[in-house]
Amino acid sequence: ATGAVQKISAMNPNVQGTETGHNAIDLAGHRYFVLVEGSGIPDSFLSIDIPTGAVLVDVPLVYSAFSDWHFDPTQGNLVGFSTDANNVNRFARLDPASGIVTSSSVVIPGMDHGHQDDSAFDVQGQRYYVFGSGFSLPDTLFTIDATNGAVLASVPWPPGFGHPHFDAVHGDIVGLRYDGSAMHLTRLNPGTAVMTDTATLAGPFLIQTGLSTFTAIGRANV
């Protein structure tokens, strides 16, 4: 409501930052999950107790091993995608108690890389939506069955669209669309990639990746 930032606790002074899309939150369990990087320390997965700032889990995790995180309260773990040494991408889950990543056997076809923080997760429907592209693949929105990693659909990623969040009330994806001169709050049908602008934002023309949220009551914050 105010934009005020409250410091809860200090972190390891060697931590210098994180990667966009490598964080998630467990609202009911009051845990914040994040990948941290720094000087003299390995890339690490942290599980942090939000009320106290205490680090509950701290284990090594290479950032490419698990990307574009979302917490799944029905399974108690995180969903995302993994990239192996051959640049093959698969849907994956991460156990927040151990930091262990389990990847699906199903390859996301043609996807050589994702785009950080351009993903959304439908908890009830168990659908994971991710923006992927490749050397022979145009920008694509993949719909993945989060129960088994199967790719259910793929449609062209709409130009200018970003900051996606799944809206469980309306069953679509909410995000921002830049048309070259103005920024719009936009709804996206994940099955057809059809966009519907709902509002034009006054002022901002560039919003940094990862700096947006969407609440359960349907309020977008950027």
Secondary structure as the mmCIF struct_conf table of DSSP 4:
data_model
#
loop_
_struct_conf.conf_type_id
_struct_conf.id
_struct_conf.beg_label_comp_id
_struct_conf.beg_label_asym_id
_struct_conf.beg_label_seq_id
_struct_conf.end_label_comp_id
_struct_conf.end_label_asym_id
_struct_conf.end_label_seq_id
TURN_TY1_P TURN_TY1_P1 PRO A 13 ASN A 14
STRN STRN1 VAL A 15 GLY A 17
TURN_TY1_P TURN_TY1_P2 THR A 20 GLY A 21
STRN STRN2 ASN A 23 ASP A 26
TURN_TY1_P TURN_TY1_P3 LEU A 27 HIS A 30
STRN STRN3 ARG A 31 GLY A 38
TURN_TY1_P TURN_TY1_P4 SER A 39 GLY A 40
STRN STRN4 ILE A 41 ASP A 49
TURN_TY1_P TURN_TY1_P5 ILE A 50 THR A 52
STRN STRN5 VAL A 55 PRO A 60
HELX_RH_3T_P HELX_RH_3T_P1 TYR A 63 ALA A 65
BEND BEND1 PHE A 66 PHE A 66
STRN STRN6 SER A 67 ASP A 72
TURN_TY1_P TURN_TY1_P6 PRO A 73 GLY A 76
STRN STRN7 ASN A 77 THR A 83
TURN_TY1_P TURN_TY1_P7 ALA A 85 ASN A 86
STRN STRN8 ASN A 89 LEU A 94
TURN_TY1_P TURN_TY1_P8 PRO A 96 SER A 98
STRN STRN9 VAL A 101 VAL A 107
TURN_TY1_P TURN_TY1_P9 PRO A 109 GLY A 110
STRN STRN10 HIS A 113 ASP A 122
TURN_TY1_P TURN_TY1_P10 VAL A 123 GLN A 126
STRN STRN11 ARG A 127 SER A 133
BEND BEND2 PHE A 135 SER A 136
BEND BEND3 ASP A 139 ASP A 139
STRN STRN12 THR A 140 ASP A 145
TURN_TY1_P TURN_TY1_P11 ALA A 146 ASN A 148
STRN STRN13 VAL A 151 PRO A 156
HELX_LH_PP_P HELX_LH_PP_P1 TRP A 157 PRO A 158
TURN_TY1_P TURN_TY1_P12 PRO A 159 GLY A 160
STRN STRN14 PHE A 161 ASP A 167
TURN_TY1_P TURN_TY1_P13 ALA A 168 GLY A 171
STRN STRN15 ASP A 172 TYR A 178
BEND BEND4 GLY A 180 SER A 181
STRN STRN16 MET A 183 LEU A 188
TURN_TY1_P TURN_TY1_P14 PRO A 190 THR A 192
STRN STRN17 MET A 195 LEU A 201
BEND BEND5 ALA A 202 GLY A 203
BEND BEND6 PHE A 205 PHE A 205
TURN_TY1_P TURN_TY1_P15 THR A 209 GLY A 210
STRN STRN18 THR A 213 PHE A 214
TURN_TY1_P TURN_TY1_P16 ALA A 216 ILE A 217
BEND BEND7 GLY A 218 GLY A 218
STRN STRN19 ALA A 220 ASN A 221
#
